[in-house]
Amino acid sequence: MGTPQGSNRVIRGGSWNNSAVNLRSANRNNNNANNRNNNIGLRLLSAQCLAGWQTMNRALVQPLIEGKSEFKAV
Protein backbone atom coordinates (compact mmCIF):
# COMPACT_ATOMS: atom_id res chain seq x y z
CA MET A 1 0.00 0.00 0.00
CA GLY A 2 1.15 3.54 0.51
CA THR A 3 0.23 6.95 -0.80
CA PRO A 4 -2.00 6.70 -3.89
CA GLN A 5 -0.26 7.79 -7.06
CA GLY A 6 -1.59 8.39 -10.56
CA SER A 7 -5.02 9.59 -11.57
CA ASN A 8 -7.00 6.31 -11.57
CA ARG A 9 -8.54 4.49 -8.63
CA VAL A 10 -10.03 1.00 -8.23
CA ILE A 11 -13.81 0.62 -8.44
CA ARG A 12 -14.99 -2.48 -6.60
CA GLY A 13 -18.25 -4.27 -7.34
CA GLY A 14 -20.84 -3.93 -10.04
CA SER A 15 -23.43 -1.26 -10.66
CA TRP A 16 -27.11 -1.16 -11.55
CA ASN A 17 -26.30 -0.42 -15.18
CA ASN A 18 -23.48 -2.96 -15.70
CA SER A 19 -23.83 -6.01 -17.89
CA ALA A 20 -24.51 -9.28 -16.06
CA VAL A 21 -20.88 -10.37 -16.29
CA ASN A 22 -19.79 -7.26 -14.33
CA LEU A 23 -22.42 -7.35 -11.56
CA ARG A 24 -20.40 -9.54 -9.19
CA SER A 25 -19.26 -7.90 -5.96
CA ALA A 26 -15.76 -9.20 -6.80
CA ASN A 27 -15.73 -7.17 -10.04
CA ARG A 28 -12.83 -4.69 -10.29
CA ASN A 29 -12.42 -1.78 -12.67
CA ASN A 30 -10.71 1.60 -12.66
CA ASN A 31 -11.78 5.17 -13.13
CA ASN A 32 -10.32 8.64 -12.80
CA ALA A 33 -10.25 9.75 -9.16
CA ASN A 34 -12.08 12.97 -10.07
CA ASN A 35 -14.91 11.24 -11.91
CA ARG A 36 -18.35 11.54 -10.29
CA ASN A 37 -21.51 9.89 -11.59
CA ASN A 38 -24.66 8.17 -10.36
CA ASN A 39 -23.52 4.58 -10.77
CA ILE A 40 -20.52 4.58 -8.43
CA GLY A 41 -20.98 4.32 -4.69
CA LEU A 42 -22.75 2.44 -1.96
CA ARG A 43 -26.51 2.48 -1.48
CA LEU A 44 -28.18 0.96 1.54
CA LEU A 45 -31.83 0.00 1.79
CA SER A 46 -33.72 -1.05 4.89
CA ALA A 47 -36.30 -3.83 4.81
CA GLN A 48 -39.01 -1.28 5.64
CA CYS A 49 -38.03 0.90 2.67
CA LEU A 50 -37.85 -2.15 0.44
CA ALA A 51 -41.42 -3.16 1.31
CA GLY A 52 -42.67 0.35 0.47
CA TRP A 53 -40.68 0.42 -2.75
CA GLN A 54 -42.08 -2.95 -3.85
CA THR A 55 -45.65 -1.73 -3.24
CA MET A 56 -45.04 1.51 -5.11
CA ASN A 57 -43.22 -0.27 -7.94
CA ARG A 58 -46.08 -2.75 -8.35
CA ALA A 59 -48.58 0.13 -8.55
CA LEU A 60 -46.51 1.83 -11.24
CA VAL A 61 -45.67 -1.24 -13.30
CA GLN A 62 -48.97 -3.15 -13.23
CA PRO A 63 -50.81 -0.72 -15.57
CA LEU A 64 -47.94 -1.06 -18.05
CA ILE A 65 -48.24 -4.85 -17.94
CA GLU A 66 -52.00 -4.65 -18.46
CA GLY A 67 -51.64 -2.16 -21.34
CA LYS A 68 -53.43 0.58 -19.40
CA SER A 69 -50.61 3.08 -19.55
CA GLU A 70 -51.12 6.74 -20.37
CA PHE A 71 -47.60 6.93 -21.79
CA LYS A 72 -47.51 7.44 -25.52
CA ALA A 73 -44.59 7.09 -27.89
CA VAL A 74 -43.47 10.40 -29.34
C-alpha positions in Angstrom: 0.0 0.0 0.0 1.1 3.5 0.5 0.2 6.9 -0.8 -2.0 6.7 -3.9 -0.3 7.8 -7.1 -1.6 8.4 -10.6 -5.0 9.6 -11.6 -7.0 6.3 -11.6 -8.5 4.5 -8.6 -10.0 1.0 -8.2 -13.8 0.6 -8.4 -15.0 -2.5 -6.6 -18.2 -4.3 -7.3 -20.8 -3.9 -10.0 -23.4 -1.3 -10.7 -27.1 -1.2 -11.5 -26.3 -0.4 -15.2 -23.5 -3.0 -15.7 -23.8 -6.0 -17.9 -24.5 -9.3 -16.1 -20.9 -10.4 -16.3 -19.8 -7.3 -14.3 -22.4 -7.3 -11.6 -20.4 -9.5 -9.2 -19.3 -7.9 -6.0 -15.8 -9.2 -6.8 -15.7 -7.2 -10.0 -12.8 -4.7 -10.3 -12.4 -1.8 -12.7 -10.7 1.6 -12.7 -11.8 5.2 -13.1 -10.3 8.6 -12.8 -10.2 9.8 -9.2 -12.1 13.0 -10.1 -14.9 11.2 -11.9 -18.4 11.5 -10.3 -21.5 9.9 -11.6 -24.7 8.2 -10.4 -23.5 4.6 -10.8 -20.5 4.6 -8.4 -21.0 4.3 -4.7 -22.8 2.4 -2.0 -26.5 2.5 -1.5 -28.2 1.0 1.5 -31.8 0.0 1.8 -33.7 -1.1 4.9 -36.3 -3.8 4.8 -39.0 -1.3 5.6 -38.0 0.9 2.7 -37.9 -2.1 0.4 -41.4 -3.2 1.3 -42.7 0.3 0.5 -40.7 0.4 -2.8 -42.1 -2.9 -3.9 -45.7 -1.7 -3.2 -45.0 1.5 -5.1 -43.2 -0.3 -7.9 -46.1 -2.7 -8.3 -48.6 0.1 -8.5 -46.5 1.8 -11.2 -45.7 -1.2 -13.3 -49.0 -3.1 -13.2 -50.8 -0.7 -15.6 -47.9 -1.1 -18.1 -48.2 -4.8 -17.9 -52.0 -4.6 -18.5 -51.6 -2.2 -21.3 -53.4 0.6 -19.4 -50.6 3.1 -19.6 -51.1 6.7 -20.4 -47.6 6.9 -21.8 -47.5 7.4 -25.5 -44.6 7.1 -27.9 -43.5 10.4 -29.3 
